[in-house]
Amino acid sequence: MQPWRSSFPWLGWIRFFLFGSLLLYLGQTLFIPLSFALLISFLVYPVCQWLEGKGMSRVGAIIVGIILLCVVAGALVGLFVSQAYSFIDEWPALRTNLLEVHNALSAWLLDEGIGLEQQRIIMGRILNTAGDSAGPWIADLISVSAVSIVLVILVPVYVFLILLYRHRLVDVLVRIFPAQGSDNIREILNLSIRSYYNFVKGMLVVYLIVGVLNSLGLWLLGIPSPVLFGFVASILTIIPYIGILIASLLPVAIAWITFQSMWYPLGVLAIFASVQYLEANIIFPWAVSSRLKINMLATVVVIIAGGIIWGAAGMILFIPFLSILKLIADRTASLKTLSILLGVDDP
């Protein structure tokens, strides 16, 4: 009756993705904390299952699992806060070096024929431009902080409710997708949870090793607050190809201000590049034995799409969701084309 539909069956998929993207964008206030809660519940679920097997009630097991996760997260936040305070304590020395760099730059500009008055005018324009952009930046920072506070409150509540009603949610999935069969859906869910749980455990080992190696290299180079910058660079590797570039900007600038030599910034870049090479070729394959192979094109596209739809949260959340989608596609006959599209060629 509408022959063009049979000739172009992929038009339905295009409409589905466009409508889904619009829905995710408009409902990001609801879906972002729910997505974080869903992934966190995947991590807490094995702990709850083990505690329930030991005779603890479901509610008690969920509460204990969430408390353990909060303790670990709090310890990590405390470590970063202490390192940030140590960096603040070193700021007077950095400020002195920054003034020396400013004086050297001013002397060089004088040699190039740019007088002090012209330098003041240029500096005034730069400060005015920075001041004009500071207001929106501070407003964005306050907005992000408010959203973070809401997430800290909402996400544990969502995690508790998802784990409490997990059997009911599975029954709903079975009713939505009856053609897949109850056993197949439950098998895919269990495999997704187990694979993601093992994947995250392996990634924590990767972040720990990479953070220690980064910190050790920066410490040997004499960079201030090496643990802070080393572990920030380690964590930002969660954003493939881009995170390590962002993480290197501040330590490179501090290395140049501290030592006033290009060799030290180059040394920082060499350390990060070397550790990144070890992470990709040795540390990651060793720590994460069951890596889901997704090609670079799909990874880059989903990072950009996540940034467009949900901002920084999307760049983080869409990567594990893509991995779970690949896992489901590998085990669903009707999604074989999607599995081929996301996968990599076998050597």
C-alpha positions as a Markdown table, in Angstrom:
| # | Residue | x | y | z |
|---|---|---|---|---|
| 1 | Met | 0.0 | 0.0 | 0.0 |
| 2 | Gln | 2.9 | 2.4 | 0.6 |
| 3 | Pro | 5.6 | 0.7 | -1.4 |
| 4 | Trp | 8.3 | 3.2 | -0.5 |
| 5 | Arg | 8.1 | 1.9 | 3.1 |
| 6 | Ser | 9.0 | -1.6 | 2.0 |
| 7 | Ser | 11.8 | -0.3 | -0.2 |
| 8 | Phe | 13.2 | 1.9 | 2.6 |
| 9 | Pro | 12.7 | 0.0 | 5.9 |
| 10 | Trp | 15.4 | 2.0 | 7.5 |
| 11 | Leu | 13.2 | 5.1 | 7.4 |
| 12 | Gly | 11.4 | 3.7 | 10.5 |
| 13 | Trp | 14.7 | 3.4 | 12.3 |
| 14 | Ile | 15.6 | 7.0 | 11.4 |
| 15 | Arg | 12.3 | 8.3 | 12.8 |
| 16 | Phe | 12.8 | 6.2 | 15.9 |
| 17 | Phe | 16.3 | 7.7 | 16.6 |
| 18 | Leu | 15.2 | 11.2 | 15.8 |
| 19 | Phe | 12.2 | 11.0 | 18.1 |
| 20 | Gly | 14.2 | 9.2 | 20.8 |
| 21 | Ser | 17.0 | 11.9 | 20.6 |
| 22 | Leu | 14.4 | 14.7 | 21.0 |
| 23 | Leu | 12.8 | 12.9 | 23.9 |
| 24 | Leu | 16.1 | 12.4 | 25.7 |
| 25 | Tyr | 17.0 | 16.1 | 25.1 |
| 26 | Leu | 13.7 | 17.5 | 26.4 |
| 27 | Gly | 13.6 | 15.1 | 29.3 |
| 28 | Gln | 17.3 | 15.3 | 30.4 |
| 29 | Thr | 16.3 | 16.5 | 33.9 |
| 30 | Leu | 14.6 | 13.2 | 34.5 |
| 31 | Phe | 16.7 | 10.8 | 32.4 |
| 32 | Ile | 20.2 | 11.9 | 33.4 |
| 33 | Pro | 19.8 | 11.0 | 37.2 |
| 34 | Leu | 17.8 | 7.9 | 36.2 |
| 35 | Ser | 20.7 | 6.8 | 33.8 |
| 36 | Phe | 23.3 | 7.3 | 36.5 |
| 37 | Ala | 21.1 | 5.4 | 39.0 |
| 38 | Leu | 20.6 | 2.5 | 36.5 |
| 39 | Leu | 24.3 | 2.0 | 36.0 |
| 40 | Ile | 25.1 | 2.3 | 39.7 |
| 41 | Ser | 22.4 | -0.2 | 40.4 |
| 42 | Phe | 24.2 | -2.6 | 38.1 |
| 43 | Leu | 27.3 | -2.2 | 40.4 |
| 44 | Val | 25.3 | -2.6 | 43.6 |
| 45 | Tyr | 23.1 | -5.5 | 42.5 |
| 46 | Pro | 25.8 | -8.3 | 42.8 |
| 47 | Val | 26.6 | -7.1 | 46.4 |
| 48 | Cys | 22.8 | -7.0 | 47.2 |
| 49 | Gln | 22.4 | -10.5 | 45.7 |
| 50 | Trp | 25.3 | -11.8 | 47.8 |
| 51 | Leu | 23.9 | -10.3 | 51.0 |
| 52 | Glu | 20.4 | -11.6 | 50.4 |
| 53 | Gly | 21.9 | -15.0 | 49.8 |
| 54 | Lys | 23.4 | -14.7 | 53.3 |
| 55 | Gly | 19.9 | -14.2 | 54.8 |
| 56 | Met | 19.7 | -10.4 | 54.9 |
| 57 | Ser | 16.4 | -8.8 | 53.8 |
| 58 | Arg | 16.2 | -7.1 | 50.4 |
| 59 | Val | 15.8 | -3.6 | 51.9 |
| 60 | Gly | 18.7 | -4.1 | 54.3 |
| 61 | Ala | 21.0 | -5.5 | 51.6 |
| 62 | Ile | 20.2 | -2.5 | 49.3 |
| 63 | Ile | 20.9 | 0.0 | 52.1 |
| 64 | Val | 24.2 | -1.7 | 53.0 |
| 65 | Gly | 25.3 | -1.8 | 49.3 |
| 66 | Ile | 24.5 | 1.9 | 48.8 |
| 67 | Ile | 26.3 | 2.9 | 52.0 |
| 68 | Leu | 29.4 | 1.0 | 50.9 |
| 69 | Leu | 29.3 | 2.7 | 47.5 |
| 70 | Cys | 28.9 | 6.1 | 49.2 |
| 71 | Val | 31.9 | 5.4 | 51.5 |
| 72 | Val | 34.1 | 4.6 | 48.6 |
| 73 | Ala | 32.9 | 7.7 | 46.7 |
| 74 | Gly | 33.4 | 9.8 | 49.8 |
| 75 | Ala | 37.0 | 8.6 | 50.2 |
| 76 | Leu | 37.8 | 9.4 | 46.6 |
| 77 | Val | 36.3 | 12.9 | 47.0 |
| 78 | Gly | 38.2 | 13.4 | 50.2 |
| 79 | Leu | 41.5 | 12.5 | 48.5 |
| 80 | Phe | 40.9 | 15.0 | 45.7 |
| 81 | Val | 39.9 | 17.8 | 48.1 |
| 82 | Ser | 43.1 | 17.2 | 50.2 |
| 83 | Gln | 45.2 | 17.4 | 47.0 |
| 84 | Ala | 43.4 | 20.5 | 45.9 |
| 85 | Tyr | 44.2 | 22.2 | 49.3 |
| 86 | Ser | 47.8 | 21.2 | 48.9 |
| 87 | Phe | 47.8 | 22.9 | 45.5 |
| 88 | Ile | 46.3 | 26.0 | 47.0 |
| 89 | Asp | 49.1 | 26.0 | 49.6 |
| 90 | Glu | 51.7 | 26.0 | 46.8 |
| 91 | Trp | 50.0 | 28.9 | 44.9 |
| 92 | Pro | 52.2 | 31.7 | 46.5 |
| 93 | Ala | 55.3 | 30.1 | 44.9 |
| 94 | Leu | 53.5 | 29.7 | 41.6 |
| 95 | Arg | 52.3 | 33.3 | 41.8 |
| 96 | Thr | 56.0 | 34.5 | 42.2 |
| 97 | Asn | 57.0 | 32.5 | 39.2 |
| 98 | Leu | 54.0 | 33.8 | 37.2 |
| 99 | Leu | 55.1 | 37.4 | 37.9 |
| 100 | Glu | 58.6 | 36.5 | 36.7 |
| 101 | Val | 57.2 | 35.1 | 33.5 |
| 102 | His | 55.1 | 38.3 | 33.1 |
| 103 | Asn | 58.2 | 40.5 | 33.6 |
| 104 | Ala | 60.2 | 38.5 | 31.1 |
| 105 | Leu | 57.3 | 38.7 | 28.6 |
| 106 | Ser | 57.0 | 42.4 | 29.1 |
| 107 | Ala | 60.8 | 42.9 | 28.5 |
| 108 | Trp | 60.6 | 40.9 | 25.3 |
| 109 | Leu | 57.6 | 43.0 | 24.1 |
| 110 | Leu | 59.7 | 46.1 | 24.8 |
| 111 | Asp | 62.5 | 44.7 | 22.7 |
| 112 | Glu | 59.9 | 44.2 | 19.9 |
| 113 | Gly | 58.9 | 47.8 | 20.0 |
| 114 | Ile | 55.7 | 47.5 | 22.1 |
| 115 | Gly | 55.8 | 50.1 | 24.9 |
| 116 | Leu | 54.5 | 49.8 | 28.4 |
| 117 | Glu | 51.4 | 51.9 | 27.6 |
| 118 | Gln | 50.5 | 49.7 | 24.7 |
| 119 | Gln | 51.0 | 46.6 | 26.9 |
| 120 | Arg | 48.7 | 48.1 | 29.6 |
| 121 | Ile | 46.0 | 48.7 | 26.9 |
| 122 | Ile | 46.3 | 45.2 | 25.6 |
| 123 | Met | 46.2 | 43.7 | 29.1 |
| 124 | Gly | 43.2 | 45.9 | 29.9 |
| 125 | Arg | 41.4 | 44.6 | 26.9 |
| 126 | Ile | 42.2 | 41.0 | 27.9 |
| 127 | Leu | 40.9 | 41.6 | 31.4 |
| 128 | Asn | 37.7 | 43.3 | 30.2 |
| 129 | Thr | 37.1 | 40.4 | 27.8 |
| 130 | Ala | 37.7 | 37.9 | 30.7 |
| 131 | Gly | 35.5 | 39.9 | 33.0 |
| 132 | Asp | 32.6 | 39.9 | 30.4 |
| 133 | Ser | 32.9 | 36.1 | 30.1 |
| 134 | Ala | 33.3 | 35.5 | 33.8 |
| 135 | Gly | 29.7 | 36.2 | 34.6 |
| 136 | Pro | 28.2 | 33.6 | 32.4 |
| 137 | Trp | 30.9 | 31.1 | 33.4 |
| 138 | Ile | 30.2 | 31.7 | 37.1 |
| 139 | Ala | 26.4 | 31.3 | 36.4 |
| 140 | Asp | 27.1 | 28.0 | 34.6 |
| 141 | Leu | 29.3 | 26.9 | 37.5 |
| 142 | Ile | 26.5 | 27.6 | 40.0 |
| 143 | Ser | 24.0 | 25.8 | 37.8 |
| 144 | Val | 26.3 | 22.8 | 37.5 |
| 145 | Ser | 26.8 | 22.8 | 41.3 |
| 146 | Ala | 23.1 | 22.9 | 41.9 |
| 147 | Val | 22.5 | 20.1 | 39.4 |
| 148 | Ser | 25.2 | 18.0 | 41.1 |
| 149 | Ile | 23.6 | 18.5 | 44.5 |
| 150 | Val | 20.3 | 17.4 | 43.1 |
| 151 | Leu | 22.0 | 14.3 | 41.6 |
| 152 | Val | 23.7 | 13.4 | 44.9 |
| 153 | Ile | 20.2 | 13.4 | 46.5 |
| 154 | Leu | 18.2 | 11.8 | 43.7 |
| 155 | Val | 20.5 | 9.1 | 42.4 |
| 156 | Pro | 20.7 | 7.1 | 45.7 |
| 157 | Val | 16.9 | 7.2 | 46.0 |
| 158 | Tyr | 16.5 | 6.0 | 42.4 |
| 159 | Val | 19.1 | 3.3 | 42.9 |
| 160 | Phe | 17.2 | 2.1 | 46.0 |
| 161 | Leu | 13.9 | 2.0 | 44.2 |
| 162 | Ile | 15.3 | 0.3 | 41.0 |
| 163 | Leu | 16.8 | -2.5 | 43.1 |
| 164 | Leu | 13.7 | -2.8 | 45.3 |
| 165 | Tyr | 11.4 | -3.2 | 42.4 |
| 166 | Arg | 13.9 | -5.0 | 40.1 |
| 167 | His | 11.7 | -8.1 | 39.6 |
| 168 | Arg | 8.7 | -6.0 | 38.7 |
| 169 | Leu | 10.8 | -4.0 | 36.2 |
| 170 | Val | 11.9 | -7.3 | 34.6 |
| 171 | Asp | 8.3 | -8.5 | 34.3 |
| 172 | Val | 7.5 | -5.2 | 32.5 |
| 173 | Leu | 10.3 | -5.8 | 30.0 |
| 174 | Val | 9.0 | -9.3 | 29.3 |
| 175 | Arg | 5.5 | -7.9 | 28.6 |
| 176 | Ile | 6.9 | -5.1 | 26.4 |
| 177 | Phe | 9.1 | -7.6 | 24.3 |
| 178 | Pro | 7.1 | -10.9 | 24.4 |
| 179 | Ala | 8.6 | -12.1 | 21.1 |
| 180 | Gln | 12.1 | -12.3 | 22.8 |
| 181 | Gly | 10.9 | -14.7 | 25.5 |
| 182 | Ser | 11.2 | -14.4 | 29.2 |
| 183 | Asp | 14.3 | -16.6 | 29.5 |
| 184 | Asn | 16.1 | -14.8 | 26.8 |
| 185 | Ile | 15.4 | -11.3 | 28.3 |
| 186 | Arg | 16.5 | -12.5 | 31.8 |
| 187 | Glu | 19.6 | -14.0 | 30.4 |
| 188 | Ile | 20.5 | -10.8 | 28.5 |
| 189 | Leu | 19.9 | -8.7 | 31.6 |
| 190 | Asn | 22.0 | -11.0 | 33.9 |
| 191 | Leu | 24.8 | -11.1 | 31.3 |
| 192 | Ser | 24.7 | -7.3 | 30.9 |
| 193 | Ile | 24.8 | -6.7 | 34.7 |
| 194 | Arg | 27.6 | -9.2 | 35.2 |
| 195 | Ser | 29.6 | -8.0 | 32.2 |
| 196 | Tyr | 29.2 | -4.3 | 33.2 |
| 197 | Tyr | 30.1 | -5.1 | 36.9 |
| 198 | Asn | 33.3 | -6.9 | 35.8 |
| 199 | Phe | 34.1 | -4.2 | 33.3 |
| 200 | Val | 33.8 | -1.5 | 36.0 |
| 201 | Lys | 36.0 | -3.5 | 38.4 |
| 202 | Gly | 38.6 | -3.9 | 35.8 |
| 203 | Met | 38.4 | -0.2 | 34.9 |
| 204 | Leu | 38.9 | 0.8 | 38.6 |
| 205 | Val | 42.2 | -1.2 | 38.5 |
| 206 | Val | 43.1 | 0.6 | 35.3 |
| 207 | Tyr | 42.4 | 4.0 | 36.7 |
| 208 | Leu | 44.4 | 3.2 | 39.9 |
| 209 | Ile | 47.5 | 1.9 | 38.0 |
| 210 | Val | 47.4 | 4.8 | 35.4 |
| 211 | Gly | 46.9 | 7.4 | 38.2 |
| 212 | Val | 49.9 | 6.0 | 40.2 |
| 213 | Leu | 52.1 | 6.0 | 37.0 |
| 214 | Asn | 51.0 | 9.5 | 36.1 |
| 215 | Ser | 51.6 | 10.8 | 39.6 |
| 216 | Leu | 55.0 | 9.1 | 39.9 |
| 217 | Gly | 56.1 | 10.6 | 36.6 |
| 218 | Leu | 55.0 | 14.1 | 37.5 |
| 219 | Trp | 56.6 | 13.8 | 40.9 |
| 220 | Leu | 60.0 | 12.8 | 39.4 |
| 221 | Leu | 59.6 | 15.8 | 37.0 |
| 222 | Gly | 59.0 | 18.1 | 40.0 |
| 223 | Ile | 55.5 | 19.2 | 39.1 |
| 224 | Pro | 53.5 | 20.6 | 42.0 |
| 225 | Ser | 50.6 | 18.4 | 43.3 |
| 226 | Pro | 51.5 | 15.4 | 41.2 |
| 227 | Val | 48.8 | 13.1 | 42.8 |
| 228 | Leu | 46.0 | 15.6 | 41.9 |
| 229 | Phe | 47.0 | 16.0 | 38.3 |
| 230 | Gly | 48.0 | 12.3 | 37.9 |
| 231 | Phe | 44.6 | 11.0 | 39.0 |
| 232 | Val | 42.6 | 13.7 | 37.3 |
| 233 | Ala | 44.3 | 12.6 | 34.0 |
| 234 | Ser | 43.6 | 9.0 | 34.9 |
| 235 | Ile | 39.8 | 9.6 | 35.5 |
| 236 | Leu | 39.4 | 11.8 | 32.4 |
| 237 | Thr | 40.5 | 8.8 | 30.2 |
| 238 | Ile | 36.9 | 7.7 | 30.6 |
| 239 | Ile | 36.3 | 10.1 | 27.7 |
| 240 | Pro | 38.3 | 8.4 | 24.9 |
| 241 | Tyr | 40.8 | 10.4 | 22.8 |
| 242 | Ile | 39.7 | 13.8 | 24.3 |
| 243 | Gly | 40.0 | 13.4 | 28.1 |
| 244 | Ile | 43.8 | 13.0 | 28.2 |
| 245 | Leu | 44.1 | 16.2 | 26.1 |
| 246 | Ile | 42.0 | 18.1 | 28.5 |
| 247 | Ala | 43.8 | 16.7 | 31.5 |
| 248 | Ser | 47.2 | 17.7 | 30.2 |
| 249 | Leu | 46.4 | 21.4 | 29.8 |
| 250 | Leu | 46.8 | 22.6 | 33.4 |
| 251 | Pro | 49.9 | 20.6 | 34.4 |
| 252 | Val | 51.6 | 21.7 | 31.1 |
| 253 | Ala | 50.8 | 25.3 | 32.0 |
| 254 | Ile | 52.0 | 24.9 | 35.6 |
| 255 | Ala | 55.2 | 23.2 | 34.4 |
| 256 | Trp | 56.0 | 26.1 | 32.1 |
| 257 | Ile | 55.2 | 28.7 | 34.8 |
| 258 | Thr | 57.2 | 26.9 | 37.5 |
| 259 | Phe | 60.4 | 26.1 | 35.5 |
| 260 | Gln | 60.1 | 28.7 | 32.7 |
| 261 | Ser | 61.4 | 26.1 | 30.2 |
| 262 | Met | 59.7 | 24.3 | 27.4 |
| 263 | Trp | 61.5 | 21.0 | 28.3 |
| 264 | Tyr | 59.3 | 20.5 | 31.4 |
| 265 | Pro | 55.9 | 20.9 | 29.5 |
| 266 | Leu | 57.3 | 18.5 | 26.9 |
| 267 | Gly | 58.2 | 16.2 | 29.7 |
| 268 | Val | 54.6 | 16.3 | 31.0 |
| 269 | Leu | 53.3 | 15.5 | 27.6 |
| 270 | Ala | 55.8 | 12.6 | 27.2 |
| 271 | Ile | 54.7 | 11.1 | 30.6 |
| 272 | Phe | 51.0 | 11.3 | 29.7 |
| 273 | Ala | 51.6 | 9.9 | 26.2 |
| 274 | Ser | 53.8 | 7.0 | 27.5 |
| 275 | Val | 51.3 | 6.0 | 30.3 |
| 276 | Gln | 48.5 | 6.3 | 27.8 |
| 277 | Tyr | 50.3 | 3.9 | 25.4 |
| 278 | Leu | 50.9 | 1.5 | 28.3 |
| 279 | Glu | 47.2 | 1.8 | 29.3 |
| 280 | Ala | 45.9 | 1.0 | 25.8 |
| 281 | Asn | 48.3 | -1.9 | 25.0 |
| 282 | Ile | 49.2 | -3.5 | 28.3 |
| 283 | Ile | 47.2 | -2.3 | 31.4 |
| 284 | Phe | 43.7 | -2.3 | 29.8 |
| 285 | Pro | 44.0 | -5.8 | 28.2 |
| 286 | Trp | 45.4 | -7.2 | 31.4 |
| 287 | Ala | 42.9 | -5.7 | 33.8 |
| 288 | Val | 39.8 | -5.9 | 31.6 |
| 289 | Ser | 39.7 | -9.4 | 30.2 |
| 290 | Ser | 36.2 | -9.3 | 28.6 |
| 291 | Arg | 36.5 | -6.0 | 26.7 |
| 292 | Leu | 33.5 | -5.2 | 24.5 |
| 293 | Lys | 35.0 | -4.4 | 21.1 |
| 294 | Ile | 33.3 | -1.3 | 19.6 |
| 295 | Asn | 34.9 | 0.5 | 16.6 |
| 296 | Met | 36.3 | 4.0 | 16.9 |
| 297 | Leu | 33.8 | 5.6 | 14.6 |
| 298 | Ala | 30.8 | 4.4 | 16.7 |
| 299 | Thr | 32.6 | 5.5 | 19.9 |
| 300 | Val | 33.4 | 9.0 | 18.6 |
| 301 | Val | 29.9 | 9.5 | 17.2 |
| 302 | Val | 28.2 | 8.4 | 20.4 |
| 303 | Ile | 30.5 | 10.8 | 22.4 |
| 304 | Ile | 29.6 | 13.7 | 20.2 |
| 305 | Ala | 25.9 | 12.8 | 20.3 |
| 306 | Gly | 26.0 | 12.4 | 24.1 |
| 307 | Gly | 27.6 | 15.9 | 24.3 |
| 308 | Ile | 24.9 | 17.4 | 22.1 |
| 309 | Ile | 22.0 | 15.8 | 23.9 |
| 310 | Trp | 23.1 | 15.8 | 27.5 |
| 311 | Gly | 26.3 | 17.7 | 27.7 |
| 312 | Ala | 29.2 | 16.4 | 29.7 |
| 313 | Ala | 26.9 | 13.8 | 31.4 |
| 314 | Gly | 26.0 | 12.4 | 28.0 |
| 315 | Met | 29.7 | 12.0 | 27.0 |
| 316 | Ile | 30.1 | 9.9 | 30.1 |
| 317 | Leu | 26.8 | 8.0 | 30.1 |
| 318 | Phe | 26.4 | 7.2 | 26.5 |
| 319 | Ile | 29.7 | 5.1 | 26.4 |
| 320 | Pro | 28.5 | 2.4 | 28.8 |
| 321 | Phe | 25.1 | 2.4 | 27.3 |
| 322 | Leu | 26.6 | 1.8 | 23.9 |
| 323 | Ser | 28.6 | -1.1 | 25.3 |
| 324 | Ile | 25.4 | -2.6 | 26.8 |
| 325 | Leu | 23.6 | -2.1 | 23.4 |
| 326 | Lys | 26.4 | -3.9 | 21.7 |
| 327 | Leu | 26.1 | -6.7 | 24.2 |
| 328 | Ile | 22.4 | -7.0 | 23.5 |
| 329 | Ala | 22.8 | -6.8 | 19.8 |
| 330 | Asp | 25.4 | -9.6 | 19.8 |
| 331 | Arg | 22.8 | -11.9 | 21.3 |
| 332 | Thr | 19.7 | -10.8 | 19.4 |
| 333 | Ala | 19.1 | -12.1 | 15.9 |
| 334 | Ser | 17.0 | -9.2 | 14.8 |
| 335 | Leu | 19.8 | -6.7 | 15.8 |
| 336 | Lys | 22.6 | -8.5 | 14.0 |
| 337 | Thr | 23.0 | -5.6 | 11.6 |
| 338 | Leu | 23.5 | -3.2 | 14.5 |
| 339 | Ser | 26.1 | -5.6 | 16.0 |
| 340 | Ile | 28.0 | -5.6 | 12.8 |
| 341 | Leu | 27.8 | -1.8 | 12.6 |
| 342 | Leu | 29.2 | -1.2 | 16.1 |
| 343 | Gly | 31.7 | -4.0 | 16.1 |
| 344 | Val | 35.3 | -4.2 | 14.8 |
| 345 | Asp | 36.8 | -6.5 | 12.2 |
| 346 | Asp | 38.3 | -9.7 | 13.4 |
| 347 | Pro | 42.1 | -9.9 | 12.8 |
